[in-house]
C-alpha cells in the first residue's frame, strides 16, 4: 500500500495530493501566478498534517512534467 505525494505545478493552480492504493486521500491547492515556489512547501505541510501522515511515510513522489512555466515546474 504505497503512499504517493502528488505535485502539480504546470498550471496557474499549484496543487499537491496524497494517494494510497490508487485512492486520493486529500489534496490542497493555491491559485495565482508566481505562487508555486512560495507556497509548495506550505501546501505539502498542510496536506500531510490534514491527512495525519508524515513525509517519512511517503513511498514515492509523482511530479507533473509540463508543459508550463519553467520556474513553476522547477519549484514542483
KAFENBEL-V764159 format. One record per pair of residues at least 24 apart in sequence whose ideal C-beta (glycine too) atoms are under 10 Angstrom apart, sorted by sequence separation. I is the first residue (numbers start at 0). J is the second residue. D is the distance in whole Angstrom. If there is no record, write none. Layout:
i->I j->J d->D
i->I j->J d->D
This chain:
i->11 j->35 d->9
i->13 j->37 d->9
i->15 j->39 d->7
i->25 j->49 d->5
i->26 j->50 d->10
i->10 j->35 d->10
i->13 j->38 d->6
i->14 j->39 d->10
i->15 j->40 d->10
i->24 j->49 d->9
i->25 j->50 d->4
i->8 j->34 d->10
i->9 j->35 d->9
i->13 j->39 d->6
i->15 j->41 d->10
i->16 j->42 d->10
i->17 j->43 d->9
i->24 j->50 d->5
i->25 j->51 d->9
i->8 j->35 d->5
i->15 j->42 d->5
i->24 j->51 d->9
i->25 j->52 d->9
i->7 j->35 d->10
i->8 j->36 d->9
i->14 j->42 d->7
i->15 j->43 d->5
i->24 j->52 d->8
i->6 j->35 d->10
i->13 j->42 d->7
i->15 j->44 d->10
i->17 j->46 d->6
i->8 j->38 d->10
i->15 j->45 d->8
i->16 j->46 d->7
i->17 j->47 d->7
i->8 j->39 d->7
i->15 j->46 d->5
i->19 j->50 d->9
i->14 j->46 d->9
i->15 j->47 d->9
i->17 j->49 d->9
i->35 j->67 d->9
i->39 j->71 d->9
i->6 j->39 d->7
i->17 j->50 d->5
i->19 j->52 d->9
i->35 j->68 d->8
i->16 j->50 d->9
i->36 j->70 d->7
i->40 j->74 d->9
i->17 j->52 d->6
i->33 j->68 d->9
i->35 j->70 d->7
i->36 j->71 d->7
i->39 j->74 d->6
i->6 j->42 d->9
i->32 j->68 d->8
i->35 j->71 d->4
i->38 j->74 d->9
i->39 j->75 d->7
i->6 j->43 d->8
i->19 j->56 d->10
i->33 j->70 d->8
i->34 j->71 d->9
i->35 j->72 d->9
i->36 j->73 d->8
i->37 j->74 d->9
i->33 j->71 d->8
i->35 j->73 d->9
i->36 j->74 d->4
i->4 j->43 d->7
i->17 j->56 d->9
i->19 j->58 d->9
i->32 j->71 d->9
i->35 j->74 d->4
i->36 j->75 d->9
i->17 j->57 d->8
i->34 j->74 d->9
i->35 j->75 d->7
i->5 j->46 d->9
i->18 j->59 d->9
i->33 j->74 d->10
i->4 j->46 d->8
i->4 j->47 d->8
i->18 j->61 d->8
i->2 j->47 d->10
i->15 j->60 d->10
i->16 j->61 d->9
i->2 j->50 d->9
i->4 j->52 d->9
i->14 j->63 d->9
i->2 j->52 d->7
i->4 j->54 d->8
i->2 j->53 d->10
i->2 j->54 d->10
i->4 j->56 d->10
i->4 j->57 d->5
i->9 j->62 d->9
i->10 j->63 d->8
i->2 j->56 d->5
i->3 j->57 d->7
i->4 j->58 d->9
i->5 j->59 d->10
i->6 j->60 d->7
i->7 j->61 d->9
i->8 j->62 d->8
i->9 j->63 d->4
i->2 j->57 d->5
i->3 j->58 d->7
i->4 j->59 d->7
i->5 j->60 d->8
i->6 j->61 d->7
i->7 j->62 d->8
i->8 j->63 d->6
i->9 j->64 d->7
i->10 j->65 d->10
i->1 j->57 d->9
i->2 j->58 d->5
i->3 j->59 d->5
i->4 j->60 d->5
i->5 j->61 d->5
i->6 j->62 d->5
i->7 j->63 d->5
i->9 j->65 d->5
i->10 j->66 d->10
i->11 j->67 d->9
i->1 j->58 d->4
i->2 j->59 d->8
i->3 j->60 d->7
i->4 j->61 d->7
i->5 j->62 d->8
i->6 j->63 d->7
i->8 j->65 d->9
i->9 j->66 d->6
i->10 j->67 d->6
i->11 j->68 d->9
i->0 j->58 d->9
i->1 j->59 d->6
i->3 j->61 d->6
i->4 j->62 d->9
i->5 j->63 d->9
i->9 j->67 d->3
i->10 j->68 d->9
i->13 j->71 d->7
i->8 j->67 d->7
i->9 j->68 d->8
i->7 j->67 d->9
i->8 j->68 d->8
i->11 j->71 d->8
i->15 j->75 d->9
i->10 j->71 d->8
i->13 j->74 d->8
i->14 j->75 d->10
i->8 j->70 d->9
i->9 j->71 d->7
i->13 j->75 d->7
i->8 j->71 d->5
i->9 j->72 d->6
i->7 j->71 d->10
i->8 j->72 d->6
i->8 j->73 d->9
i->6 j->72 d->10
i->8 j->74 d->6
i->9 j->75 d->8
i->8 j->75 d->3
i->6 j->74 d->9
i->7 j->75 d->7
i->6 j->75 d->5
